[in-house]
């Protein structure tokens, strides 16, 4: 089965993965994908998480388009064509996630007993026929489902790993490295695109340096394995984007177009609800990450290796 799979079609598939929750996997997938699409890339997002949180970021929760992961689960378990939700944003389609994906997990576990290679390649087999329609595909991996994580990295050319800077969070990186190694027999082209430090403070330079060194040692690489750009912590921005069904750069634009504080104070306008000032800073962070993703992939494709 591995020999019949067209790996060239999957050259720009990125699995956003970490075994731990709360490390901004969905935030990275949603916002990097949205920024690439707004720049003219044709983008497909794959929500492989039974929580289905991409729906909240893109504002289609409980809409007719939100099938709770049924179409994706069906295709993973039984093969055949699956159609994503189209035009969620300009140039951007999404395979919806949700609780129906728990059935896919059970199906793949059963399949692995008879065809372990086929189980690992189930998602790759779904994506390969349609991957040529897109310039970039990003997979939002679930935090605790090893079966779906394995299917994701078996389908991907690149792994992008968000991690917090504290030591407890960094311990989970060894499990990520093990997961990547586990699929090399069916996906020998899989490589680490890089590690993104998330939830950082503006003044935590020493902590970031220590984290970068630890990451380099773990993956047996130089410090370039960690992205130059980081994503700062802002609970207000995270809450506002989910509540309003907006990406961070969309929220930032909305805030900037909204009434000024002095207009509100004079009574000439009403204050915007859920309009944090930090949105602009977080939007800048995510824009820098998106640019670095493109730079690293472009460098690798030109033969120069992954570079920041």
C-alpha positions, -999 to 999 in steps of 0.1 A, spaced: 0 0 0 28 24 8 43 19 -26 10 29 -44 7 61 -24 17 93 -43 39 110 -17 47 139 -40 11 151 -36 17 153 2 49 174 0 32 204 17 12 186 44 20 198 79 10 180 111 6 204 140 13 180 169 20 177 206 7 150 230 -2 177 255 -33 198 254 -33 236 259 -3 244 237 -21 263 210 -22 236 183 -56 247 171 -46 283 173 -16 277 152 -34 256 126 -63 280 123 -44 312 122 -14 302 101 -38 286 77 -59 317 76 -29 340 71 -16 318 42 -50 318 26 -53 356 28 -19 358 11 -31 338 -19 -23 302 -10 -49 276 -15 -52 260 20 -69 229 34 -72 225 71 -79 191 86 -95 191 120 -85 157 133 -95 165 169 -127 150 183 -132 183 202 -136 201 168 -123 234 180 -115 247 145 -153 253 142 -152 278 170 -122 297 155 -139 299 121 -174 305 133 -192 275 118 -201 257 150 -236 241 149 -241 253 113 -254 230 86 -218 226 73 -206 212 107 -210 174 105 -190 168 137 -163 150 118 -186 124 102 -173 127 66 -137 126 76 -143 96 100 -161 77 72 -133 83 47 -106 73 72 -124 41 82 -137 29 48 -118 49 22 -134 66 -7 -138 103 -15 -144 129 12 -154 165 5 -143 193 29 -164 224 37 -155 248 9 -148 285 10 -149 288 48 -126 318 40 -113 329 6 -89 302 -6 -96 281 25 -114 248 29 -118 227 61 -124 190 69 -146 194 100 -136 176 132 -157 165 161 -169 136 182 -176 114 152 -138 110 149 -138 88 179 -154 61 156 -124 65 133 -101 58 162 -119 26 170 -120 16 134 -82 22 129 -74 2 161 -94 -27 147 -78 -24 112 -43 -23 127 -47 -59 138 -50 -71 102 -32 -43 83 -10 -21 105 5 -3 76 -29 5 61 -41 18 94 -12 42 97 -17 54 61 -55 58 64 -54 96 64 -27 98 38 -49 78 15 -78 102 20 -56 133 13 -34 121 -16 -61 123 -43 -71 159 -34 -38 173 -22 -28 187 -56 -57 211 -53 -39 229 -24 -7 248 -19 -6 239 18 -25 214 41 -24 217 79 -36 190 102 -47 199 137 -38 168 157 -57 157 189 -37 159 221 -44 124 236 -53 101 207 -22 82 197 -40 64 168 -51 96 151 -17 113 158 0 84 141 -23 87 111 -16 124 109 22 122 109 21 93 85 3 116 61 25 146 66 58 158 50 64 181 80 58 182 117 52 215 135 54 212 173 41 240 196 54 238 232 53 260 262 86 270 278 82 254 312 101 221 319 69 201 324 56 210 290 90 203 273 91 168 287 63 159 263 86 166 234 102 132 238 68 115 231 65 136 200 99 125 188 89 88 194 56 93 175 75 107 145 99 78 145 71 53 147 59 61 111 92 64 93 88 29 78 57 41 59 66 77 56 104 80 52 101 116 40 87 129 73 108 157 88 106 182 116 97 217 103 104 232 137 93 238 173 73 269 182 75 283 217 40 294 228 24 312 257 56 332 263 61 364 283 76 395 267 106 395 291 114 358 295 146 359 275 165 335 297 137 310 299 133 310 261 171 305 257 170 275 280 140 261 262 157 265 228 188 247 241 167 218 255 148 214 222 180 214 202 195 187 224 164 165 223 161 165 185 199 163 180 200 195 160 212 231 163 192 259 178 175 265 145 151 237 152 131 262 174 114 289 154 127 325 158 92 338 162 72 329 194 36 334 204 29 354 236 2 346 261 -31 365 259 -61 349 275 -83 379 265 -74 375 228 -80 337 229 -114 342 245 -124 370 221 -115 350 190 -135 320 200 -165 340 212 -166 360 180 -157 332 155 -127 352 142 -91 346 135 -66 368 154 -58 390 125 -95 394 118 -101 404 154 -72 429 152 -86 445 121 -121 447 138 -106 463 169 -86 488 149 -117 499 129 -137 502 161 -144 534 180 -115 551 198 -115 553 236 -122 590 236 -152 586 213 -166 561 238 -158 584 267 -176 614 250 -206 592 244 -203 594 206 -199 556 203 -204 524 222 -174 503 233 -168 470 214 -174 438 233 -145 414 235 -120 438 219 -87 432 236 -58 456 229 -34 426 228 -50 413 196 -25 433 175 5 419 193 -7 383 190 -16 389 153 20 401 147 34 369 164 12 346 142 21 365 111 58 360 119 52 323 124 33 320 91 62 338 73 87 315 89 67 284 80 69 294 43 106 304 46 116 270 61 96 250 35 109 271 6 145 266 18 140 229 21 124 226 -13 153 246 -29 178 221 -14 190 243 14 175 224 43 150 238 68 161 273 77 146 301 98 
